[in-house]
Structures are given as structure tokens and as C-alpha cells.
Amino acid sequence: NAGVTQTPKFQVLKTGQSMTLQCAQDMNHNSMYWYRQDPGMGLRLIYYSASEGTTDKGEVPNGYNVSRLNKREFSLRLESAAPSQTSVYFCASRGPERGEQYFGPGTRLTVT
Amino acid sequence: AQKITQTQPGMFVQEKEAVTLDCTYDTSDPSYGLFWYKQPSSGEMIFLIYQGSYDQQNATEGRYSLNFQKARKSANLVISASQLGDSAMYFCAMRERYNNAGNMLTFGGGTRLMVKP
């Protein structure tokens, strides 16, 4: 049981480049989330998807777009990367009972 | 106002001793959940323990227990018999029910725990 997987693990972009972070979960969860974690800080929610076919903005959505491709997959796209988007990105899915979230291993993104 | 406050940026504990990590929260929602996560240096986020606002007893999971004081709005994590592998960042998080269709979590800033041999 893989849980939540993310690709890539590491990425370096130049300012203005675009990329898509991939996330998949095999726990049949309805809700999925994208967070960013800046050095020495907690997690901040970028976007979430409460169910297949829906997406909503979180606390820090500017500069990002998301796609809930199907129940398993939730991708995060940076259209024009900026140095301020240098961070570690986590994808998570939500368990149905207590609401705990299960996280992927993270993607460390550097924008130069 | 901060919804989740962790006032201890860093703490040391001697191996085999118990340690308490503080978390206070702010909500007017009577129905909420509190979570603790561990983030070791490898970076992954590991779910540790959950406490619901209506739970009558404090949650326990192995060496982890949650000292839930509802009137004080605190949900401190207690780790008993600390091990070297407990050295990590620890995050407290809250899920409110009201106006939270996405069941989003709000995280605190974290506490770095270092276990001394």
C-alpha cells in the first residue's frame, strides 16, 4: 500500500518556467490537498479538492493552479515560477472518519 | 489572531524522560478536531494522534498522549520515555467544522524536539 505518492522529489526551475507536480493516493479518499512549507515554518494550504470534480482555493493560491484528474490524482501547476515559490510542496489526502490527513513525501522546489 | 500557537520553538529532553509539547488553539466552533504530526529530518509528515472536541477521554497512542484541557483551549502532546528517534519537528493542527466544507487543517508553527543521549 503506497499511500500518497508525489513526483518529482526535487526540481530546480528558472524564473518564468512552468511545471506540474503530480500526486496520487491509493486509499480511495475523497478529499485531497496541496500545501507548501517554507523553511522553519508550518504548512500553508494552497488548494484543496473536497471531492472528484471540485477544487477550491486555500490560504495561498496565487501563482498556482490545480487539476483533480480523477479520484486518485491531484496535480499542482506553476505557470510562471517565481523565486518566492521556492519551498517544499506536500500533497495530502484525508481519511474519512477522524479527518486526519496522510501526506506524501514532498517535492523540494527551488526557483532561481 | 493565530488559530494554533506553539510557543516552544525548540526543546531538549534527556533520553528516556517524558516531555510535553505545548499547543493552544483559538476557535468558537464547538465541534473541532486536534491533530499532532511529526516531521523528522527526512521531511515526511507523520500523523501521531487525534483528539475530538467531544471526546471524554484524553487520546493515547502508544508512547504519545494528548493532554486536552478544553476550558484552557490547550492540547499538549506528551511523549513518554523519549527515544533518540523522537528528535524531529512536531506540529499541532486543528480542523473546525463551521465554514470548513473542505475539512481543512490549520497548522501551528511547530516545535523542534531534540533528544539527548
Interface residues (C-beta under 8 A of the other chain):
Chain A: S31 Y33 G40 M41 G42 L43 R44 L45 Y48 A50 D56 G58 V88 F90 A92 R94 R98 G99 E100 Q101 Y102 F103 P105 G106 R108
Chain B: I4 G33 F35 Y37 G43 E44 M45 I46 F47 Y50 G52 F91 R95 A101 G102 N103 M104 L105 F107 G108 G109 G110
